Each structure stands twice: as C-alpha cells, then as structure tokens.
C-alpha cells in the first residue's frame, strides 16, 4: 500500500508542480482568493441581520430551522455566488486563457454547500459530520474524475483471510451502506410506530407490540439488504447460527429472557401503559413498555426501569387490570357515648363529599366491627376510579372529613385509658415522709 502511494506521488508530483506553477493556474488561484475574501466579509455582516429577521417568523418551526441552517453557511453561499459570477465574467472576457480551476472551485463549493445543508436531517452531530465529509469527498472525486483510480487504489489496499479479500474499499462500502440502511430503517420504523400509536381501534398493548415488531423487522431487513448489496452470501451465515446460539445461551440469558418476557406481557396484556401497579415496594403507573424493561413512575416522580422478567416471575398487583375502580378501607373508633347509627350515617355523608370518592359507582358503606376496650370500632369502605393519583392521600382526605364531621355532630374519639388496681393499700403519709 505504502509503495503504491509513493510511486503515485513520484509519478504525478512533477506534473502537479509544473501545472500549479503555470501563470494561468496562478491567475485562477489568485482570483479565487480575491473572491473569497469579500464573500467572507459580506457574510459576517449579513448573517446577524438576516438571522434577527428570521427569528421573527412564527408558527413555522421547520422553515425557521432551514433558514437558520442556511444562514450558518452564508459564507459558502456568498462564495458560490461570487465564484459563479467570476466564472461567467472570465468566460465572457476569455481571460485568463483557461478558467477550468475556477469552474472546479465553483462545483466543489456548491457541492459542499448542498451536502452540509441536507446533512442536517441527521440528528446526531457526529453522524452529520461524517456523512457530510464522506459524501463531499465522493462528489469531489467524481468532479475531478479520479473515482476509478481512487477505488482501484483502495481496493488493492487490504489483506486476505483465506480466500476472502478484505480491502479498505469494501470496509468503507460496508460502513456507508449499512449506516444508510440502518438510518432509513430507524426513521421509517419510528414513523410507522407513530402511525400505529394513533390507531384507536387497537389496544395499547397491541399498539406497542406492533410498533416493536415493525421496527425490529425493518432493522433486520435493512441489514440483509445491505449485506446482499455488498455481495455477501447470506447462506454462509447459517454456519454461525450454532455459535450465536451458544453465545445467547451463556452470555445473553437475561437479555433474551427480558425480551421474551416483554413479548409475553404485550401478548397477554397483563401490563399496559397507564396501568397502576405494585411490585414489591414500588407503587406507580406504567409509563412505557420497552423491549428490555417497563418504565414505572412513582408518586414522588422517580422512574423505575423494572426488567420485564420480574413481571413474569414475581407477584404483581395491577390495580387497573380489568377495572380502574379500587376499594379502600379506613378504620376508626368513637366513644361509647355516641350512637353507632348516627356514626355510620355521618361517616357516609362526610365520605361522599370527598372529591375523589366515586359514589356513583358504589356508595360508601360504614359498618360497626366490634366493641373495643375503649371505643366502638368501625370500618369505612369507599371506591375510587383513579388509583394512579395515589392511595395514601385519599385516605388522609377521608380521615380529615371524618374529623370535621364528628366535631360538628359532637361525636367523640376517645383516648385509650387503663385502670390500675392496687391489691394492698399504701400509707400515703409514710410515702410523703
């Protein structure tokens, strides 16, 4: 590889020196530099003025983003305009004798301008820069007419593994084609997933399942198309299936288990986005179902990423699996001076006034449960239809409503008391002495 590059440099180096030292080429290079300087100065003045006006555009974020992207490259835009005018003037005046270098500069700068603008469809800054440089180098090679020579040089640079020749060209082709195919598959998959999520006829679990299957299928299809485009025989991959299976069996047990568990959850619809669940010490509502985990948001704002396998192997309480209505119990006691019939009536009326209590589904009930040591004990039962809003807070609201209602109706809540029986009387005087 190094020998070939050295020989090419030696062969073409003298020709390049002679070409660049000619008066016609020097004149064109001077004109290019002279044109670039005023284009740069003009761009520095125009960019802040035009960007300030562009910021006044309201209601069209896509257009505003495109204008800002163009303004960030206004120096190349002004240079393309100036170098284009220079090419027209030199062609009309027929001076210098050749303006081919100016024409090449026009094409290269215009290509860079278009590629750098269109590359902003990529979200990743690294991928955007990588795509821009690779695309511009390829276009520049086409403009200069050295595509075949460069491809031949890169194809010869490489090494052999058995009968397979791996060259720099094949590696670059693989990276470019596979990256493009993966980018297209991700974007098409996300677009299809957003469309699927808007279909109201499908259940939430089925929408998630179809979205995941669509994206995975597109990724697999993209990889197969990219490998086929590179001339790789896909049937040869069957030889690796045994090794891949062993690798999955030992190294990816948890990953595969969580993935399969996620599919099971989606199919049986035991967990759905929006469900209120309890798993161990975690109580919250399901925000999202992923291939490896379930996102559960708790009342304090923390987001737990619980592996899918835990929902299959552990006991899970789904408060809204088949019905969002949940019954809650509140225990309390009153003094023996209170009429238990009045206590039940007042407790029910106070509970019905609490905003989150769903009395239309089932009205609250209050039952006396026992004659306690120092109080009449009751159990109050009521229903709510929004367990994701919390359980402790609604119990607290009901207890406060009972407190206010009992004070208004002179119903006392006794303190516990104890009686001490002295078996042998004590002489108080002897103690005080």
VEXMAR-139030 format. One record per residue (C-alpha): residue number from 1; x, y, z. Coordinates in steps of 0.5 Angstrom, whole numbers, plus 2048, in hexadecimal, padded with zeros to 3 digits. Layout:
// VEXMAR-139030
NUM X Y Z
...
This chain:
// VEXMAR-139030
1 800 800 800
2 805 805 802
3 80A 803 7FC
4 804 804 7F7
5 803 80B 7FA
6 80A 80D 7FA
7 80A 80B 7F3
8 804 80F 7F1
9 807 815 7F5
10 80D 815 7F1
11 80A 814 7EA
12 805 819 7EB
13 809 81E 7EF
14 80D 821 7EA
15 807 822 7E6
16 803 825 7EB
17 809 82A 7ED
18 809 82C 7E5
19 801 82D 7E5
20 801 831 7EB
21 807 836 7E9
22 804 838 7E3
23 801 83F 7E2
24 7FA 83D 7E0
25 7F9 839 7E6
26 7FD 83E 7EB
27 7F8 843 7E8
28 7F2 83F 7E9
29 7F4 83D 7F0
30 7F5 845 7F2
31 7EE 846 7EF
32 7EB 841 7F4
33 7EF 844 7FA
34 7ED 84B 7F8
35 7E5 849 7F7
36 7E5 845 7FE
37 7E8 84B 802
38 7E2 850 800
39 7DD 84A 801
40 7DF 848 808
41 7DF 850 80A
42 7D8 850 807
43 7D6 84A 80A
44 7D8 84D 811
45 7D3 853 810
46 7CD 84F 80D
47 7CD 849 812
48 7CB 84D 818
49 7C6 852 815
50 7C2 84C 811
51 7C2 848 817
52 7BF 84D 81B
53 7B9 84E 816
54 7B9 846 815
55 7B7 846 81D
56 7B1 84A 81C
57 7AE 844 818
58 7A9 841 81C
59 7A5 83B 81B
60 7A9 837 816
61 7AF 834 81A
62 7B1 830 814
63 7B2 836 810
64 7B6 839 815
65 7BA 834 816
66 7BC 833 80F
67 7BD 83B 80E
68 7C2 83A 815
69 7C6 834 812
70 7C7 838 80B
71 7C9 83F 80F
72 7CE 83B 813
73 7D1 839 80C
74 7D0 840 809
75 7D8 841 807
76 7D7 83B 803
77 7D1 83E 800
78 7D4 844 7FE
79 7DB 841 7FC
80 7D7 83D 7F7
81 7D3 843 7F4
82 7DA 847 7F4
83 7DE 841 7F0
84 7D8 840 7EC
85 7D8 847 7E9
86 7DF 846 7E9
87 7DF 840 7E4
88 7DA 844 7E0
89 7DE 84A 7DF
90 7E4 846 7DE
91 7E0 842 7D8
92 7DE 848 7D5
93 7E4 84C 7D5
94 7E8 846 7D3
95 7ED 848 7D9
96 7F1 844 7DB
97 7F2 83F 7D6
98 7EF 83A 7DA
99 7EA 83A 7E0
100 7EA 833 7E1
101 7EC 833 7E8
102 7E7 839 7E9
103 7E2 834 7E7
104 7E4 82E 7EB
105 7E4 833 7F1
106 7DD 835 7F0
107 7DB 82E 7EF
108 7DF 82C 7F6
109 7DC 832 7FA
110 7D5 831 7F7
111 7D5 829 7F9
112 7D8 82B 800
113 7D2 830 801
114 7CD 82B 7FF
115 7CF 825 803
116 7D0 829 809
117 7C9 82B 809
118 7C6 825 807
119 7CA 821 80C
120 7C6 825 812
121 7C1 81F 811
122 7C5 81B 816
123 7C4 81C 81D
124 7CB 81A 81F
125 7D0 81F 81E
126 7D6 81A 81D
127 7D2 816 818
128 7D0 81D 815
129 7D7 81F 814
130 7DA 818 812
131 7D4 818 80D
132 7D6 81F 80A
133 7DD 81D 809
134 7DD 816 806
135 7D7 819 801
136 7DB 81F 7FF
137 7E2 81B 7FE
138 7DE 816 7FA
139 7DB 81C 7F6
140 7E2 820 7F5
141 7E5 819 7F3
142 7DF 819 7ED
143 7E0 820 7EC
144 7E8 81F 7EB
145 7E7 819 7E7
146 7EB 814 7EC
147 7E6 810 7EE
148 7E8 80A 7EB
149 7EF 80B 7EC
150 7EE 80C 7F4
151 7E9 806 7F4
152 7EF 802 7F1
153 7F4 804 7F6
154 7EF 803 7FC
155 7ED 7FC 7F9
156 7F4 7FA 7F9
157 7F6 7FC 800
158 7F4 7F7 804
159 7F5 7F0 807
160 7F3 7E8 805
161 7EF 7E4 80A
162 7EF 7DD 807
163 7EC 7DE 800
164 7E9 7E5 802
165 7EC 7EB 801
166 7EA 7F1 806
167 7EC 7F8 803
168 7EB 7FF 805
169 7E6 800 800
170 7E2 7FA 802
171 7E2 7FD 809
172 7E0 804 807
173 7DB 801 803
174 7D8 7FD 808
175 7D8 802 80D
176 7D5 807 809
177 7CF 802 806
178 7CE 7FF 80D
179 7CD 806 810
180 7C9 809 80B
181 7C4 803 80B
182 7C4 803 813
183 7C2 80A 813
184 7BD 809 80E
185 7BA 803 812
186 7BA 807 818
187 7B7 80D 815
188 7B2 809 812
189 7B0 805 818
190 7AF 80B 81C
191 7AB 80E 817
192 7A7 807 817
193 7A7 807 81E
194 7A4 80E 81F
195 79E 80C 81A
196 79D 805 81E
197 79C 809 824
198 797 80D 821
199 792 808 81F
200 78D 808 825
201 78A 801 823
202 790 7FD 825
203 791 7FC 82D
204 797 800 830
205 79B 7F9 831
206 79A 7F7 82A
207 79C 7FE 827
208 7A2 7FD 82B
209 7A3 7F6 828
210 7A2 7F8 821
211 7A7 7FE 822
212 7AC 7FA 824
213 7AB 7F4 81F
214 7AB 7F9 81A
215 7B2 7FD 81C
216 7B6 7F6 81D
217 7B3 7F3 816
218 7B6 7FA 813
219 7BC 7F9 816
220 7BD 7F2 814
221 7BB 7F4 80D
222 7C0 7F9 80D
223 7C6 7F5 80F
224 7C4 7F0 80A
225 7C3 7F5 804
226 7CA 7F8 806
227 7CE 7F1 806
228 7CA 7EF 800
229 7CC 7F6 7FC
230 7D4 7F4 7FE
231 7D3 7ED 7FB
232 7D4 7EA 802
233 7D0 7E3 801
234 7CB 7E2 807
235 7CB 7DB 807
236 7D2 7DB 809
237 7CF 7DE 810
238 7CC 7D7 811
239 7D3 7D5 814
240 7D3 7DA 819
241 7CC 7D8 81C
242 7CF 7D3 821
243 7D4 7D8 823
244 7CF 7DD 824
245 7CA 7D8 828
246 7CF 7D6 82D
247 7D1 7DE 82E
248 7CA 7DF 82F
249 7C9 7DA 834
250 7CF 7DC 838
251 7D0 7E3 837
252 7C9 7E6 836
253 7C5 7E2 83A
254 7C2 7E8 83E
255 7C1 7EC 838
256 7BE 7E6 834
257 7B9 7E5 83A
258 7B7 7EC 83B
259 7B6 7ED 833
260 7B1 7E6 833
261 7AE 7E9 83A
262 7AD 7EF 836
263 7A9 7EC 831
264 7A5 7E7 835
265 7A3 7EE 839
266 7A1 7F1 833
267 79D 7EB 830
268 799 7E9 837
269 798 7F1 838
270 799 7F0 83F
271 79D 7F6 840
272 79B 7FC 83B
273 79D 804 83B
274 799 808 840
275 798 802 845
276 799 803 84C
277 79E 7FD 84F
278 7A1 7FB 856
279 7A7 7F7 855
280 7AB 7F6 85C
281 7AC 7FC 85F
282 7AB 800 858
283 7A4 803 857
284 7A2 807 851
285 7A0 808 84A
286 7A2 804 844
287 7A5 80A 83F
288 7A8 806 83A
289 7AA 7FF 837
290 7B1 7FD 835
291 7B4 7F7 832
292 7B8 7F6 838
293 7B4 7FA 83E
294 7AE 7FD 840
295 7AE 804 842
296 7AA 806 848
297 7A9 80D 84B
298 7A8 80D 853
299 7A4 813 856
300 7AB 816 858
301 7AD 817 851
302 7B2 811 851
303 7B2 80D 84B
304 7B4 806 84C
305 7B6 801 846
306 7B4 7FB 848
307 7B6 7F5 844
308 7B1 7F1 840
309 7B3 7EA 843
310 7B0 7ED 84A
311 7A9 7EE 848
312 7A9 7E7 846
313 7AD 7E3 84C
314 7AA 7E8 852
315 7A3 7E9 854
316 7A1 7F0 851
317 79B 7F4 854
318 797 7F7 84E
319 792 7FC 851
320 78F 7FD 84A
321 790 7F7 846
322 789 7F6 845
323 785 7FB 848
324 788 802 84B
325 784 802 851
326 787 801 857
327 784 800 85E
328 788 803 864
329 786 801 86C
330 787 806 871
331 787 804 879
332 785 809 87E
333 781 809 885
334 77D 80D 889
335 77B 80E 890
336 775 809 894
337 771 810 895
338 770 810 88D
339 76A 80D 88A
340 76D 808 885
341 767 809 880
342 769 810 880
343 770 80F 87F
344 76F 80B 879
345 76B 810 876
346 76F 816 877
347 775 812 874
348 772 810 86E
349 770 817 86D
350 776 81A 86E
351 77A 815 869
352 775 816 864
353 777 81E 864
354 77F 81C 862
355 780 81E 85B
356 784 817 859
357 77F 812 85C
358 77B 80F 857
359 774 80F 85A
360 770 80E 853
361 774 807 852
362 772 804 859
363 770 809 85F
364 775 809 865
365 773 804 86B
366 775 804 872
367 774 7FE 877
368 775 7FD 87E
369 77A 7F8 87F
370 77B 7F7 887
371 77A 7F9 88E
372 781 7FB 88F
373 785 7FC 896
374 783 804 896
375 780 805 88F
376 77A 803 88B
377 77F 801 884
378 77C 802 87D
379 77E 800 876
380 77D 805 871
381 77D 803 86A
382 77D 807 863
383 77F 807 85C
384 784 80B 857
385 785 80A 850
386 78C 80E 850
387 791 80A 854
388 797 80D 850
389 795 813 854
390 797 810 85A
391 794 80C 860
392 797 80F 866
393 795 816 864
394 78D 814 863
395 78D 810 86A
396 790 816 86D
397 78B 81B 86A
398 785 816 86C
399 788 816 873
400 788 81E 873
401 781 81E 871
402 77F 819 877
403 783 81D 87C
404 77F 823 87A
405 778 820 879
406 779 81D 880
407 77B 823 883
408 774 826 880
409 770 821 883
410 773 820 88A
411 776 819 888
412 77C 818 88D
413 782 814 88B
414 785 811 892
415 78C 811 894
416 78E 80A 896
417 78D 809 89E
418 790 804 8A3
419 78D 802 8AA
420 793 801 8B0
421 790 7FC 8B5
422 794 7FD 8BC
423 794 7F6 8C0
424 797 7F9 8C6
425 795 800 8C8
426 79B 804 8CA
427 79C 809 8CF
428 79D 810 8CC
429 7A0 813 8D2
430 7A5 80E 8D2
431 7A7 810 8CB
432 7A7 817 8CC
433 7AB 817 8D2
